[in-house]
């Protein structure tokens, strides 16, 4: 997702101070830093992608019964296994659950069976403030040629995310899913809210952010919970996210030297780090430079985009190609649909860094 994570020095000092204060006031169920470190040490270096099958334009097309596509999921997670990836970040959607709660959970379980077969754990995302504002069930739109994520849907939407009247139904959804999978070792972590405050919402997303953390703590799953920081301009949201996350997650699409500064800053919080979005080639956020740095720093590495498909994420956020022709340089994504890497040297690098190339 599009992000603006920058590090003005004064803002960092303020955030660190506020975060330390907020952590003292955070709910007792927030994991201790020591517990988080012990949990993280039990895992090999985490590396993977934000995943949606190439046949789905958005979260609803992925999870609705008529378009759930286990064959493509199996095939494409096989590509991930082949280069040594061990984690995928996957977006859910409350409307798919609302249609058919039991069927939705069965499909999530089926997905987890497939991912586990390939040696991949999953980080599920509940809410999302990015892209289209009014999600609807049923047949999803066709991709708009050359437009990045033309059919991706916010969850619960805009202004739906700001309306407290929607919260009881959302609470029921979150708790139902969490309770079903609270002890499931195939799930690495629950990412409660993707980029809260995006799409111009700012602090209007704070009530839902606070609520989803509260709901998660009431269920108290065995897995850690988090919500990634992505824009330093959103100080109130950032402070709450960091103070209430068991493990610190973040997004950074900057070149390696700037990304390293983000890592060095966030390490001062004293918790394990997982980068849940990076890699945008035209912005010089590259596998060749960022991924070795993240491994050296022992930071989990989850890039945006896996197999080129209906999400159109080979195109840049702000540079559409109306005729739908292939860009000279892909923005995101690693593989073509047939499993051929976009850049063989990238695939080899990932294999070598994960030990798969040995």
C-alpha positions, 0 to 999 in steps of 0.5 A: 500500500502507498506509504509515507514513512519518513523520520524527522528527528524531532518527531522521532524523539516525541514518538519514543517518549509518548510511546514509552508513556503509553506502554505504561498505560497499555492493557495488561495483556500486551505481551512483555518485550521479553515474551515477544523476543522469546516468541520471535527467537523460536522462528527462523528468519521470516521472509515472504510476501503480501499474498492474494492469488492472481485470479482475485482482484480483491479480498472479497474475490479471494474469500467469497465461496463462488470465487475462492480458488484453492487450486491457484492458491496451492500452485502459487504458494508452491512458487513461494516454497520454491524460493524459501519463503515461510510466511504470507500476509493475507487480507480478510474481509468482514463482508465475506464472513457476513455472507456466510460465517461458517463457510468463510471460516472453512475457507480460511481453514482450507487456505491454512491447510494449503499454506501449511503444506508448503511450509508457510505460516500466515499473518491475517489482516482484519481491517484496511483503510486503503483504496476503494471506499464502498465494498460490496459482496457479489461479483467483483469489478474487472480490473481497470487496465494499467491501474494499480489495485483498481478493485481493492476494497477498504474494510469496512469502508468509508465512511463505514469505518468511522461510524460507531453503529457498525462496531457491534457487527465488526466486533462479532466478526473479529471475535468469531474468527479469532476464537476459531483460530486462537490456538492455530499454530499455522497463524503467525500473527494477527495484523489488526488494521492495515494503514489506519488513517489512510485515504485521508481518514487520519485520526478518524480511524482511531476509534476503530483501531482502539476497538479492534485491539480491545476485541482482540485482547478480550479473546486473547489469542495465542498468537501476537497482535499488531498494527503496522506504523506507516506514516509518521504524520499520524502521531496519535495513531502511531503512538497507540499502535506501537504501545498496543502491539506485541510485535512491532510491524511497519511499512517502508518503501524507501531506499535501503539507507533510509529504510535502515534508519527506520529499522534502527529507530524502531529497534529502540522500542525494544521489541521484534520487528517485522516489515510487512510492506516494502519493495517498489522498484522505481522507488529504489526499494529493492530486493537486492539492497533492502532484503540483505539489510533486513536479514542482517538486522534480523527483521522479518521481511514481507514485500508487497506483491507476489504473482502478477494478476488481477490486482495490477500491482506491477503498475505504480500507485500514481503512474497508470498505463491506460492501454494496459501494456506491461511497464518497463519496470514492474512496481511490485510482484515477483512472478508471472502467472506461469511461475517464471520470475520477473527477474531471475536474479531476484529469485536467486537472491531470495533463495540464497538468503533463505537457504533454499539455494544451497 
